[in-house]
Amino acid sequence: MRKILILAIGIVALSSCGPTTLYYCGEDFSTTYIYDKITYRNFKNQTPESICSMVAGYEDIVNNPGGKREVIPPGVCAEYGYLLLQPTTAEYFAKYATSGQKSLFPGSDYGALFMEKGKELLQKELELYPESSVFIVPLLKKLNN
């Protein structure tokens, strides 16, 4: 009887522990994260709207680090920065973004804003994850020349 009681207490104690994630990848209440959805949708069928959705999704992840570590997930700053540095991103965003998406960024000169923010995000990736320097440093050198 005593063994059963100890086993039952152990099961209850272990079952009360919910899953914890190391990183925040977008708010969603289904089995996938926003990050997964927007990147899959964009790579499966890239449209100007999907790019605007990616910008808004990345902005949420970068501005709201969460999870167990409360740090932006590895690679997100680099991906987001690279996306912002693409010349068509600013054009698409100015033309196709919803008013809610546009409200994330002050002003209307998205080209200059995205260029500056893209470089900042690449630097942030280096700060958070120094091992990414193999990829990021050559890209920053190319951008600065």
PyMOL commands that place a pseudoatom at each C-alpha (Angstrom):
pseudoatom trace, name=CA, resn=MET, resi=1, chain=A, elem=C, hetatm=0, pos=[0.000, 0.000, 0.000]
pseudoatom trace, name=CA, resn=ARG, resi=2, chain=A, elem=C, hetatm=0, pos=[2.810, 2.380, 0.869]
pseudoatom trace, name=CA, resn=LYS, resi=3, chain=A, elem=C, hetatm=0, pos=[4.545, 1.746, -2.480]
pseudoatom trace, name=CA, resn=ILE, resi=4, chain=A, elem=C, hetatm=0, pos=[1.358, 2.523, -4.386]
pseudoatom trace, name=CA, resn=LEU, resi=5, chain=A, elem=C, hetatm=0, pos=[0.934, 5.777, -2.477]
pseudoatom trace, name=CA, resn=ILE, resi=6, chain=A, elem=C, hetatm=0, pos=[4.529, 6.842, -3.200]
pseudoatom trace, name=CA, resn=LEU, resi=7, chain=A, elem=C, hetatm=0, pos=[4.108, 5.908, -6.878]
pseudoatom trace, name=CA, resn=ALA, resi=8, chain=A, elem=C, hetatm=0, pos=[0.851, 7.883, -7.119]
pseudoatom trace, name=CA, resn=ILE, resi=9, chain=A, elem=C, hetatm=0, pos=[2.442, 10.967, -5.541]
pseudoatom trace, name=CA, resn=GLY, resi=10, chain=A, elem=C, hetatm=0, pos=[5.394, 10.674, -7.925]
pseudoatom trace, name=CA, resn=ILE, resi=11, chain=A, elem=C, hetatm=0, pos=[3.117, 10.422, -10.964]
pseudoatom trace, name=CA, resn=VAL, resi=12, chain=A, elem=C, hetatm=0, pos=[1.060, 13.431, -9.866]
pseudoatom trace, name=CA, resn=ALA, resi=13, chain=A, elem=C, hetatm=0, pos=[4.201, 15.489, -9.196]
pseudoatom trace, name=CA, resn=LEU, resi=14, chain=A, elem=C, hetatm=0, pos=[5.730, 14.672, -12.589]
pseudoatom trace, name=CA, resn=SER, resi=15, chain=A, elem=C, hetatm=0, pos=[2.526, 15.148, -14.532]
pseudoatom trace, name=CA, resn=SER, resi=16, chain=A, elem=C, hetatm=0, pos=[2.069, 18.657, -13.146]
pseudoatom trace, name=CA, resn=CYS, resi=17, chain=A, elem=C, hetatm=0, pos=[5.206, 19.803, -14.935]
pseudoatom trace, name=CA, resn=GLY, resi=18, chain=A, elem=C, hetatm=0, pos=[4.149, 21.342, -18.250]
pseudoatom trace, name=CA, resn=PRO, resi=19, chain=A, elem=C, hetatm=0, pos=[6.385, 21.513, -21.278]
pseudoatom trace, name=CA, resn=THR, resi=20, chain=A, elem=C, hetatm=0, pos=[8.768, 24.446, -21.242]
pseudoatom trace, name=CA, resn=THR, resi=21, chain=A, elem=C, hetatm=0, pos=[10.431, 25.874, -24.298]
pseudoatom trace, name=CA, resn=LEU, resi=22, chain=A, elem=C, hetatm=0, pos=[13.809, 27.506, -24.364]
pseudoatom trace, name=CA, resn=TYR, resi=23, chain=A, elem=C, hetatm=0, pos=[12.769, 30.201, -26.823]
pseudoatom trace, name=CA, resn=TYR, resi=24, chain=A, elem=C, hetatm=0, pos=[9.670, 32.155, -27.827]
pseudoatom trace, name=CA, resn=CYS, resi=25, chain=A, elem=C, hetatm=0, pos=[8.796, 31.591, -31.490]
pseudoatom trace, name=CA, resn=GLY, resi=26, chain=A, elem=C, hetatm=0, pos=[5.581, 33.542, -31.843]
pseudoatom trace, name=CA, resn=GLU, resi=27, chain=A, elem=C, hetatm=0, pos=[2.266, 33.383, -30.031]
pseudoatom trace, name=CA, resn=ASP, resi=28, chain=A, elem=C, hetatm=0, pos=[-0.068, 30.641, -31.166]
pseudoatom trace, name=CA, resn=PHE, resi=29, chain=A, elem=C, hetatm=0, pos=[-2.312, 28.239, -29.348]
pseudoatom trace, name=CA, resn=SER, resi=30, chain=A, elem=C, hetatm=0, pos=[-2.014, 25.326, -31.759]
pseudoatom trace, name=CA, resn=THR, resi=31, chain=A, elem=C, hetatm=0, pos=[0.738, 22.752, -32.078]
pseudoatom trace, name=CA, resn=THR, resi=32, chain=A, elem=C, hetatm=0, pos=[2.944, 24.956, -34.285]
pseudoatom trace, name=CA, resn=TYR, resi=33, chain=A, elem=C, hetatm=0, pos=[4.485, 28.344, -33.695]
pseudoatom trace, name=CA, resn=ILE, resi=34, chain=A, elem=C, hetatm=0, pos=[3.948, 31.489, -35.751]
pseudoatom trace, name=CA, resn=TYR, resi=35, chain=A, elem=C, hetatm=0, pos=[7.589, 31.286, -36.878]
pseudoatom trace, name=CA, resn=ASP, resi=36, chain=A, elem=C, hetatm=0, pos=[7.018, 27.844, -38.360]
pseudoatom trace, name=CA, resn=LYS, resi=37, chain=A, elem=C, hetatm=0, pos=[3.822, 28.897, -40.106]
pseudoatom trace, name=CA, resn=ILE, resi=38, chain=A, elem=C, hetatm=0, pos=[5.098, 32.087, -41.681]
pseudoatom trace, name=CA, resn=THR, resi=39, chain=A, elem=C, hetatm=0, pos=[8.381, 30.636, -42.900]
pseudoatom trace, name=CA, resn=TYR, resi=40, chain=A, elem=C, hetatm=0, pos=[6.691, 27.540, -44.325]
pseudoatom trace, name=CA, resn=ARG, resi=41, chain=A, elem=C, hetatm=0, pos=[4.006, 29.602, -46.042]
pseudoatom trace, name=CA, resn=ASN, resi=42, chain=A, elem=C, hetatm=0, pos=[6.592, 31.993, -47.482]
pseudoatom trace, name=CA, resn=PHE, resi=43, chain=A, elem=C, hetatm=0, pos=[8.928, 29.322, -48.810]
pseudoatom trace, name=CA, resn=LYS, resi=44, chain=A, elem=C, hetatm=0, pos=[6.085, 27.223, -50.170]
pseudoatom trace, name=CA, resn=ASN, resi=45, chain=A, elem=C, hetatm=0, pos=[4.392, 30.067, -52.023]
pseudoatom trace, name=CA, resn=GLN, resi=46, chain=A, elem=C, hetatm=0, pos=[6.224, 33.384, -51.743]
pseudoatom trace, name=CA, resn=THR, resi=47, chain=A, elem=C, hetatm=0, pos=[4.020, 36.420, -52.226]
pseudoatom trace, name=CA, resn=PRO, resi=48, chain=A, elem=C, hetatm=0, pos=[4.377, 40.068, -51.207]
pseudoatom trace, name=CA, resn=GLU, resi=49, chain=A, elem=C, hetatm=0, pos=[1.792, 39.432, -48.497]
pseudoatom trace, name=CA, resn=SER, resi=50, chain=A, elem=C, hetatm=0, pos=[3.757, 36.473, -47.111]
pseudoatom trace, name=CA, resn=ILE, resi=51, chain=A, elem=C, hetatm=0, pos=[6.870, 38.637, -46.910]
pseudoatom trace, name=CA, resn=CYS, resi=52, chain=A, elem=C, hetatm=0, pos=[4.919, 41.304, -45.003]
pseudoatom trace, name=CA, resn=SER, resi=53, chain=A, elem=C, hetatm=0, pos=[3.637, 38.586, -42.692]
pseudoatom trace, name=CA, resn=MET, resi=54, chain=A, elem=C, hetatm=0, pos=[7.202, 37.361, -42.120]
pseudoatom trace, name=CA, resn=VAL, resi=55, chain=A, elem=C, hetatm=0, pos=[8.381, 40.874, -41.242]
pseudoatom trace, name=CA, resn=ALA, resi=56, chain=A, elem=C, hetatm=0, pos=[5.574, 41.270, -38.692]
pseudoatom trace, name=CA, resn=GLY, resi=57, chain=A, elem=C, hetatm=0, pos=[6.173, 37.778, -37.255]
pseudoatom trace, name=CA, resn=TYR, resi=58, chain=A, elem=C, hetatm=0, pos=[9.907, 38.314, -36.898]
pseudoatom trace, name=CA, resn=GLU, resi=59, chain=A, elem=C, hetatm=0, pos=[9.279, 41.708, -35.314]
pseudoatom trace, name=CA, resn=ASP, resi=60, chain=A, elem=C, hetatm=0, pos=[7.089, 40.049, -32.682]
pseudoatom trace, name=CA, resn=ILE, resi=61, chain=A, elem=C, hetatm=0, pos=[9.678, 37.371, -31.915]
pseudoatom trace, name=CA, resn=VAL, resi=62, chain=A, elem=C, hetatm=0, pos=[12.549, 39.887, -31.666]
pseudoatom trace, name=CA, resn=ASN, resi=63, chain=A, elem=C, hetatm=0, pos=[10.615, 42.362, -29.512]
pseudoatom trace, name=CA, resn=ASN, resi=64, chain=A, elem=C, hetatm=0, pos=[9.135, 39.740, -27.179]
pseudoatom trace, name=CA, resn=PRO, resi=65, chain=A, elem=C, hetatm=0, pos=[11.861, 37.273, -26.269]
pseudoatom trace, name=CA, resn=GLY, resi=66, chain=A, elem=C, hetatm=0, pos=[10.419, 34.649, -24.023]
pseudoatom trace, name=CA, resn=GLY, resi=67, chain=A, elem=C, hetatm=0, pos=[10.704, 31.003, -23.255]
pseudoatom trace, name=CA, resn=LYS, resi=68, chain=A, elem=C, hetatm=0, pos=[12.844, 29.636, -20.495]
pseudoatom trace, name=CA, resn=ARG, resi=69, chain=A, elem=C, hetatm=0, pos=[15.933, 31.620, -21.537]
pseudoatom trace, name=CA, resn=GLU, resi=70, chain=A, elem=C, hetatm=0, pos=[14.153, 34.916, -22.362]
pseudoatom trace, name=CA, resn=VAL, resi=71, chain=A, elem=C, hetatm=0, pos=[16.477, 35.327, -25.365]
pseudoatom trace, name=CA, resn=ILE, resi=72, chain=A, elem=C, hetatm=0, pos=[15.771, 35.605, -29.081]
pseudoatom trace, name=CA, resn=PRO, resi=73, chain=A, elem=C, hetatm=0, pos=[16.125, 32.157, -30.709]
pseudoatom trace, name=CA, resn=PRO, resi=74, chain=A, elem=C, hetatm=0, pos=[19.356, 31.431, -32.594]
pseudoatom trace, name=CA, resn=GLY, resi=75, chain=A, elem=C, hetatm=0, pos=[19.296, 32.506, -36.222]
pseudoatom trace, name=CA, resn=VAL, resi=76, chain=A, elem=C, hetatm=0, pos=[16.160, 34.648, -35.995]
pseudoatom trace, name=CA, resn=CYS, resi=77, chain=A, elem=C, hetatm=0, pos=[18.034, 37.974, -35.903]
pseudoatom trace, name=CA, resn=ALA, resi=78, chain=A, elem=C, hetatm=0, pos=[20.159, 36.863, -38.852]
pseudoatom trace, name=CA, resn=GLU, resi=79, chain=A, elem=C, hetatm=0, pos=[17.163, 35.697, -40.877]
pseudoatom trace, name=CA, resn=TYR, resi=80, chain=A, elem=C, hetatm=0, pos=[15.155, 38.794, -40.065]
pseudoatom trace, name=CA, resn=GLY, resi=81, chain=A, elem=C, hetatm=0, pos=[18.085, 41.130, -40.752]
pseudoatom trace, name=CA, resn=TYR, resi=82, chain=A, elem=C, hetatm=0, pos=[18.788, 39.441, -44.080]
pseudoatom trace, name=CA, resn=LEU, resi=83, chain=A, elem=C, hetatm=0, pos=[15.108, 39.679, -45.032]
pseudoatom trace, name=CA, resn=LEU, resi=84, chain=A, elem=C, hetatm=0, pos=[15.071, 43.410, -44.261]
pseudoatom trace, name=CA, resn=LEU, resi=85, chain=A, elem=C, hetatm=0, pos=[18.207, 43.958, -46.340]
pseudoatom trace, name=CA, resn=GLN, resi=86, chain=A, elem=C, hetatm=0, pos=[16.582, 42.527, -49.468]
pseudoatom trace, name=CA, resn=PRO, resi=87, chain=A, elem=C, hetatm=0, pos=[15.659, 45.438, -51.766]
pseudoatom trace, name=CA, resn=THR, resi=88, chain=A, elem=C, hetatm=0, pos=[12.198, 44.098, -52.554]
pseudoatom trace, name=CA, resn=THR, resi=89, chain=A, elem=C, hetatm=0, pos=[11.192, 43.757, -48.899]
pseudoatom trace, name=CA, resn=ALA, resi=90, chain=A, elem=C, hetatm=0, pos=[10.810, 47.499, -48.348]
pseudoatom trace, name=CA, resn=GLU, resi=91, chain=A, elem=C, hetatm=0, pos=[8.941, 47.891, -51.656]
pseudoatom trace, name=CA, resn=TYR, resi=92, chain=A, elem=C, hetatm=0, pos=[6.556, 45.047, -50.851]
pseudoatom trace, name=CA, resn=PHE, resi=93, chain=A, elem=C, hetatm=0, pos=[6.036, 46.281, -47.321]
pseudoatom trace, name=CA, resn=ALA, resi=94, chain=A, elem=C, hetatm=0, pos=[5.195, 49.812, -48.449]
pseudoatom trace, name=CA, resn=LYS, resi=95, chain=A, elem=C, hetatm=0, pos=[2.724, 48.502, -51.007]
pseudoatom trace, name=CA, resn=TYR, resi=96, chain=A, elem=C, hetatm=0, pos=[1.161, 45.371, -49.498]
pseudoatom trace, name=CA, resn=ALA, resi=97, chain=A, elem=C, hetatm=0, pos=[1.462, 45.566, -45.699]
pseudoatom trace, name=CA, resn=THR, resi=98, chain=A, elem=C, hetatm=0, pos=[-1.703, 45.951, -43.668]
pseudoatom trace, name=CA, resn=SER, resi=99, chain=A, elem=C, hetatm=0, pos=[-2.165, 49.021, -41.493]
pseudoatom trace, name=CA, resn=GLY, resi=100, chain=A, elem=C, hetatm=0, pos=[-1.503, 46.841, -38.436]
pseudoatom trace, name=CA, resn=GLN, resi=101, chain=A, elem=C, hetatm=0, pos=[1.795, 45.662, -39.899]
pseudoatom trace, name=CA, resn=LYS, resi=102, chain=A, elem=C, hetatm=0, pos=[2.783, 49.205, -40.878]
pseudoatom trace, name=CA, resn=SER, resi=103, chain=A, elem=C, hetatm=0, pos=[2.070, 50.432, -37.352]
pseudoatom trace, name=CA, resn=LEU, resi=104, chain=A, elem=C, hetatm=0, pos=[5.056, 48.361, -36.166]
pseudoatom trace, name=CA, resn=PHE, resi=105, chain=A, elem=C, hetatm=0, pos=[7.427, 50.776, -37.917]
pseudoatom trace, name=CA, resn=PRO, resi=106, chain=A, elem=C, hetatm=0, pos=[7.371, 54.556, -37.504]
pseudoatom trace, name=CA, resn=GLY, resi=107, chain=A, elem=C, hetatm=0, pos=[7.608, 56.656, -40.652]
pseudoatom trace, name=CA, resn=SER, resi=108, chain=A, elem=C, hetatm=0, pos=[7.178, 55.725, -44.270]
pseudoatom trace, name=CA, resn=ASP, resi=109, chain=A, elem=C, hetatm=0, pos=[10.751, 55.469, -45.598]
pseudoatom trace, name=CA, resn=TYR, resi=110, chain=A, elem=C, hetatm=0, pos=[10.923, 51.712, -45.231]
pseudoatom trace, name=CA, resn=GLY, resi=111, chain=A, elem=C, hetatm=0, pos=[14.007, 51.411, -47.445]
pseudoatom trace, name=CA, resn=ALA, resi=112, chain=A, elem=C, hetatm=0, pos=[16.286, 53.378, -45.100]
pseudoatom trace, name=CA, resn=LEU, resi=113, chain=A, elem=C, hetatm=0, pos=[14.584, 52.045, -41.985]
pseudoatom trace, name=CA, resn=PHE, resi=114, chain=A, elem=C, hetatm=0, pos=[14.898, 48.408, -43.064]
pseudoatom trace, name=CA, resn=MET, resi=115, chain=A, elem=C, hetatm=0, pos=[18.538, 48.867, -44.141]
pseudoatom trace, name=CA, resn=GLU, resi=116, chain=A, elem=C, hetatm=0, pos=[19.492, 50.289, -40.751]
pseudoatom trace, name=CA, resn=LYS, resi=117, chain=A, elem=C, hetatm=0, pos=[17.463, 47.745, -38.778]
pseudoatom trace, name=CA, resn=GLY, resi=118, chain=A, elem=C, hetatm=0, pos=[18.809, 44.861, -40.892]
pseudoatom trace, name=CA, resn=LYS, resi=119, chain=A, elem=C, hetatm=0, pos=[22.406, 45.764, -40.044]
pseudoatom trace, name=CA, resn=GLU, resi=120, chain=A, elem=C, hetatm=0, pos=[21.491, 46.164, -36.356]
pseudoatom trace, name=CA, resn=LEU, resi=121, chain=A, elem=C, hetatm=0, pos=[19.899, 42.722, -36.319]
pseudoatom trace, name=CA, resn=LEU, resi=122, chain=A, elem=C, hetatm=0, pos=[22.968, 41.101, -37.868]
pseudoatom trace, name=CA, resn=GLN, resi=123, chain=A, elem=C, hetatm=0, pos=[25.089, 42.747, -35.155]
pseudoatom trace, name=CA, resn=LYS, resi=124, chain=A, elem=C, hetatm=0, pos=[22.664, 41.517, -32.498]
pseudoatom trace, name=CA, resn=GLU, resi=125, chain=A, elem=C, hetatm=0, pos=[22.978, 37.956, -33.843]
pseudoatom trace, name=CA, resn=LEU, resi=126, chain=A, elem=C, hetatm=0, pos=[26.746, 38.252, -33.399]
pseudoatom trace, name=CA, resn=GLU, resi=127, chain=A, elem=C, hetatm=0, pos=[26.322, 39.500, -29.827]
pseudoatom trace, name=CA, resn=LEU, resi=128, chain=A, elem=C, hetatm=0, pos=[23.883, 36.768, -28.831]
pseudoatom trace, name=CA, resn=TYR, resi=129, chain=A, elem=C, hetatm=0, pos=[25.536, 33.918, -30.737]
pseudoatom trace, name=CA, resn=PRO, resi=130, chain=A, elem=C, hetatm=0, pos=[29.248, 34.580, -31.441]
pseudoatom trace, name=CA, resn=GLU, resi=131, chain=A, elem=C, hetatm=0, pos=[29.536, 31.265, -33.265]
pseudoatom trace, name=CA, resn=SER, resi=132, chain=A, elem=C, hetatm=0, pos=[27.487, 32.805, -36.084]
pseudoatom trace, name=CA, resn=SER, resi=133, chain=A, elem=C, hetatm=0, pos=[30.426, 35.071, -36.969]
pseudoatom trace, name=CA, resn=VAL, resi=134, chain=A, elem=C, hetatm=0, pos=[31.469, 32.638, -39.726]
pseudoatom trace, name=CA, resn=PHE, resi=135, chain=A, elem=C, hetatm=0, pos=[28.349, 33.664, -41.646]
pseudoatom trace, name=CA, resn=ILE, resi=136, chain=A, elem=C, hetatm=0, pos=[27.592, 37.157, -40.373]
pseudoatom trace, name=CA, resn=VAL, resi=137, chain=A, elem=C, hetatm=0, pos=[31.004, 38.885, -40.509]
pseudoatom trace, name=CA, resn=PRO, resi=138, chain=A, elem=C, hetatm=0, pos=[31.513, 38.386, -44.274]
pseudoatom trace, name=CA, resn=LEU, resi=139, chain=A, elem=C, hetatm=0, pos=[27.983, 39.603, -44.910]
pseudoatom trace, name=CA, resn=LEU, resi=140, chain=A, elem=C, hetatm=0, pos=[28.537, 42.747, -42.815]
pseudoatom trace, name=CA, resn=LYS, resi=141, chain=A, elem=C, hetatm=0, pos=[31.840, 43.420, -44.596]
pseudoatom trace, name=CA, resn=LYS, resi=142, chain=A, elem=C, hetatm=0, pos=[30.093, 43.162, -47.940]
pseudoatom trace, name=CA, resn=LEU, resi=143, chain=A, elem=C, hetatm=0, pos=[27.340, 45.530, -46.793]
pseudoatom trace, name=CA, resn=ASN, resi=144, chain=A, elem=C, hetatm=0, pos=[29.809, 48.108, -45.487]
pseudoatom trace, name=CA, resn=ASN, resi=145, chain=A, elem=C, hetatm=0, pos=[31.788, 48.201, -48.752]
for i in range(1, 145): cmd.bond("trace and resi %d" % i, "trace and resi %d" % (i + 1))
show_as sticks, trace
zoom trace
